[in-house]
Amino acid sequence: MPRLRAIASFLFCVGWALSVSAAEPARLSSKYRIDGWQLDEGLPQNSVTTVIQSRSGYLWLGTFNGLVRFDGVNFRVYDSDNTPELGGNRITKLIEGADGSLWIGTDGSGLTHYRNGRFKQIVHPELSQSSITTMCEDRDGGLWIGTLGGGVVRLMKAQATVYGAKEGLPDASIRSLAADRYGRIWVGAAAFLGFFQQDKLTSISVDANAEVQLGPGRSGTVWIAIGDQLQQTDEHAGLKVIGGIPSTKQRNTVTMLYEDRRGDLWLGTYGGGLLRHHRGVFENITTADGLPHDTVLSIVEDKEENLWVGTRGGGLSRLKERVFEVLDTKDGLSEEVVLSVCQGPAGNIWIGTDGGGLNCLSNGQFTVYSQKHGLRHQSILGVYEDRRTNLWVGAAGSGLYQRRGPSSQFIRRFSLSGRHVQAISEDRDGTLWVGTSDGGLNFLRPGPFPRFFTHFTTRDGLSHNDVRVIHPDKAGNLWIGTGGGGLNRFADGKFTTFRKRDGLPSDLVRTIHEDTDGALWIGTAGGLCRLKEGKFTPFTQNHGLPVTVITQIFEDGAGNFWIGSAKGIFRVRKRELDDVALGRRQSVTCVSYDKSDGLGSRECSGNFQPAGWKTADGRLWFPTIKGIAVVDPNNFKVNKRPPQVIIEEVVADGRRNELAGPSMEDRAVQIKPGADQIEFRYTGLSFSAPRRVSFKYRLEGLDKDWVDAGTRRSAYYGQLPPGNYRFQVLAANNDGFWNDVGSSLAVMVPTPWWRTWWFTSLAALTLTAAMVGVTRYLTSKQLTRRLELLEHQNAVEKERTRIAQDMHDQLGASLTRVGLLSELIRREASTPAAVVAHTSKISETTQEVVKTLDEIVWTVNPKNDTLDKLADYLVHYAEEFFESTPVRCRLDVPAELPSHPLTADVRHNVFLAFKEALNNILRHAGASEAGVQLVIGNDHLELTVKDNGRGFDASSGDPRGNGLPNLRRRLAEIHGRFELRSAPGQGCVLKFSVPLGR
């Protein structure tokens, strides 16, 4: 019996599966918002072959033109140009290992490993040229790699094991690999299914034409698509039939199986779009629903439960559950611009459109009321169904219409004060209140018979005849918002007006809401305002509101306000607003919604009443210019997962320092001193609304408070003083949940060498030494100048003394002689011969005086203070000296002599020594020939005077008196040398050597 029951059960399952497979899948598009990224958004290529989310929070994508890292806003592309370790750009498969490393499979370029910011190509004979199709990791950390026609390779600690045809694998491409929790590795290929267990392959028979695709299940089993059948493994490696995969518009070849966190199974197909298996029912999303391409290559769910889909040629898509459901013309609405909405007592939703008449939504179907039902104008500004089921409709320019009970016809009411009805409301007594654009306020008391409206205008105390909103409060007061006259309270038959001067943000009032505490919340063109206990408290963008023009205010059951505006819908905690009003906080945190949350448009309509409605089931209805947006505050998902924060790189004066990994606490970056432009680039990984991730940062050591960066992902600083800093970043997701830990990075700006202690000390010492040196130099120079001055004065004095001495010695004696001879002439005047003799001697003496005076003048003349002038003078003197004597003088002097400077002292002593030498030759040598030779050395002057006279024995002294000692003395005075060579009968040689540097 058990066997028969099992067979019967199996046949029932197969029959049910076949019946399901023939059915069309249900549509899924209304539940999800689909957004796409392609080449124009930064993808390097539009075929996304594989996609995963790593532990760091990034999405990693494989394309046919490189590997991509995506943070929701920016794409970072790695290819063979900037990352040679990839080997090639055709990325086919990505998986993350248990250790957090990334394994990258390529088409024809083998395998690459990525960890901690470093890529490494795996060089192995079985892998280097492989086209990798699939990968998975076993529980021991071994990597299983499926290839195109190359079997399966298991890589374990750099050791590769190859499984091929001899182990029973097909020659065809391995389509997929999956590991179950029992240690099995399942293998899927064309017409092949099997599993490895303890290195042994077990094959399972499948249809010869069946394509087999695998996907890991979250319970540890494996999902298997075999042709058009969906099956699941069990703990015994058996297969359980789940159902038939429904036919899609082209083929139902399954390319991908992925189970999400809720247990729904997603199937990618070749040409049939995306399928979801949910509670036994298949649902479909295709290009008709917004999917960019119907061939799905990859699927992954991120940590925030968004589904990411890679397609062939359609780029990357995100399927995100809508916060708002939008009803528009695709659903049967007559016109997408909605102006007013309300719910009647029977639960019907009445929708006024701009040009499309009145719509009624009942049981999911739209019914349109137009001119044929009595509505003369198709722009419906206001619609309201009262408690007696009278439906009141305000049409643009044609007044107010009424429909009674179930009738489909409308009648026009003619007793209004204006034809442009903008606001319709009902108080607790059943009185109908109607506001017009220029006729003020109208009301109609309830009664069994048709009655006329009563009017209130500015003549009755109303502040303005443009009535925008009417609100009867719980206390029985009537509040009227006007288009320029502020807020009016009608009580006890009197109007009281409150304007901007009384605390309203603006005199143009658009909406009024009364909260559960009885406070009024007033939406104006200038912001939000609370009226509580007679006090107005305004809230503007300065308090954190994203907009100023408020068009709708709703309160949910969780203490939130949902507020509509011309720039979107946002949510704010009522308690935060109250805290601002009480001074407990400075601003509020608002959560804004846009198209990524399912809105067709951010712009809400809001010049009319009712401009939105909270239905009996708690849903909120917002009229927009792209349909009516509906949100269920009780069932919508709040994103409570804060973003992972990563500091990606630091750029200093254009030089990038890229960082790897989400945690930088143990790392430090050094910035060169003096860098003028420093940029910290960071990101917050939240993919539900990545462009609404907000940041704040600070640089500890510089910033005293956190800097609100908004959604900007960079922080900029100028030149930082040397020191140690820590850069910190925090991020909040779209629902305002902050990652209070964030990410931080140690930053060091070293002290420049010219500001280090050792350099400062050295510089101080150097400066001190320099100052001492300069002082000593200046002092020395001053002393030198004084010494030079003294020496100069001494030299002048010495020169004067020398001249006086010369004149005394040489001229004085001669002049004395002349005087004596003159006296002799006077005494011997009577003796003519004696007079003649004495006169002749006077003449000779006078000539000697003139000659001596010439020598003195030549010596003191500064124009002669050069070597060449000295040589010329010596030559001329020698020629003249021996001219009238029997001695022949031979001169050997260079034709050209340098103009080397000589002091007067040197010239004077050289000349006198030279003169003494010539006198000795003429007087004592008895020579017939004399010679003068002048030689210039590198640093000295050598003057030689020689004769061929009788000579003398130089060792016995100078037989001629004091002549030779005088010569030695004169040369010693000018630091020269004197040499004497002489022997009896061999003449005499005198050599004077004088240094030229002195």
KASUL-V907807 format. One line per field, one symbol per residue. ss: DSSP state (h for helix, s for strand, l for the rest). phi: phi as a letter, one per 30 degrees, with the letter a starting at -180 (. if undefined). burial: + if it has 16 or more other ideal C-beta (glycine too) atoms within 10 Angstrom, else -. A space follows every 50 residues. Layout:
# KASUL-V907807
ss: ???
phi: ???
burial: ???
This chain:
# KASUL-V907807
ss: lhhhhhhhhhhhhhhhhhhhhllllsslhhhsssssslhhhllllllsss ssslllllsssssllsssssllllsssslllllhhhllllssssssllll lsssssslllsssssllsssssllllllllssssssslllllssssslll lsssssllssssslhhhllllllsssssslllllsssssslsssssslls ssssllllllsssssslllllsssssllssssslllllssssssllllll lllsssssslllllsssssslllsssssllssssslhhhlllllssssss slllllsssssllllsssssslllssslhhhllllllsssssslllllss sssslllsssssllssssslhhhlllllsssssssllllsssssslllss ssssllllllssslllllllsssssslllllsssssllllssssllllll lllssslhhhllllllsssssslllllsssssslllsssssllssssslh hhlllllssssssslllllsssssllssssssllssssslhhhlllllls sssssllllssssssllsssssshhhhhhhhllllllllsssslhhhlll lllsllllslslssllllssssssllsssssslllllllllllsssssss ssllsssslllllllllssssllllllssssssssllllhhhlsssssss llllllsssslllsssslllllsssssssssslllllssssssssssssl llhhhlhhhhhhhhhhhhhhhhhhhhhhhhhhhhhhhhhhhhhhhhhhhh hhhhhhhhhhhhhhhhhhhhhhhhhhhllllhhhhhhhhhhhhhhhhhhh hhhhhhhhhhlhhhlshhhhhhhhhhhhhhhhlllllsssssslllllll sllhhhhhhhhhhhhhhhhhhhhhhlllsssssssslllsssssssslll lllhhhllllllhhhhhhhhhhhlllsssssslllllsssssssslll
phi: .edddddddddddddddddddddddddbdddbccbbbbedckddacccda bbcdddjdccbcbdbkcbcbcjbcccccbddcbeddiacdccabbcddci dccbcbcjbicbcbahiccbddcaedbdcdcdcaaacddcjdccbcbdic ibbccbhicccccbdddjdddddddabaccdcidcdbbbdhbbabcbhic cccbdbddcdccbcadcddjcbdbccicccbbdbdcidccdclddddcdb bcddcabbcdddjdccbdbcjciccbcbhiccbbbbddcjddaccccaba cddcidccbccdicicbccbdddccccbddcjddaddccaaacdedjdcc bcccjciccbcbhiccbccbddcjddbcccdabacddcidccbccdibic bbbchddccccccccddaccdcbbabcddjdccbccdbcicbbbddadcd bcdccbbddcjddadcccabbddddjdccbccckciccccbhibcccbbe dckddadcccabbcddcjdccccbdckcbccbhiccbdbbddcjddbcdc cbbbccdcicccbcadckcbbbdddddddddcidacacccccbbddcjdd addcdacbbdckacdddjdcccdbdbjccbbcddbdcddcddddcbddab cbhicdbdcbjdccdccbcccddiddbbbccbbbcbcdbddcdcbbbacd jbddbdcdcicdcbbcbddcdelcbbcbbcbbddcidcdddibbbdbbcd ddedcddddddddddddddddddddddddddddddddddddddddddddd dddddddddcdddddddddddddddddcddcddddddddddddddddddd dddddddddddddcdbdddddedddddddddcdccddccccbbedbbddd dbddddeddddddddddddddddcdiccbbbbbbbccdbaccccbbbcdd iadddcjcdcjcddeddedddddcicbbbbbabeibibbcbcbbdddc
burial: ----------------+--++---+--++-++++-+++----++++++++ ++++-+++++++++++++++++--+-++++--+--+++++++++++---- +++++++-++++++----+-++-+-++--+++++++++---++++++--+ +++++------+++----++---+++++++-+-++++++-++++++---- ---+-+---++++++++---+++++++++++++---+-+--+++++-+-- -+++++++++----++++++++++++++---+++++--+-++++++++++ ++-+++++++++-+++++++-+++++++----++++++++++++---+++ ++++-++++++----+-+++--+++-++++++++++---+++++++-+++ +++------+--+--++++++++++++---+++++++-++++++------ --+-+++----++++++++++++----++++++-++++++----+-+++- ---++++++++++++---+++++++++++++----+++++--+++-++++ ++++++---+++++++++++++++-+++-++---+--+++++++-+++++ ++++++++++++++----+++++++++++++-+-----+-++++++++-+ ++------+--+-+----+-+-+-+--+-+++++++++++-++++++++- --------+---+-+-+--+----+-+++++++++++++--++++++-+- ------------------------------------------------+- -++--+---++--+--++--+--++---------+--+--++--+--++- -+--++-++----++++-+++-++--++--++----+-+---+---+--- -+-+++++++++++-+++-+++-++-+-++++-+-+----++++++++++ ++-----+-----+--+--++--+-+-+---+----++++++++-+--
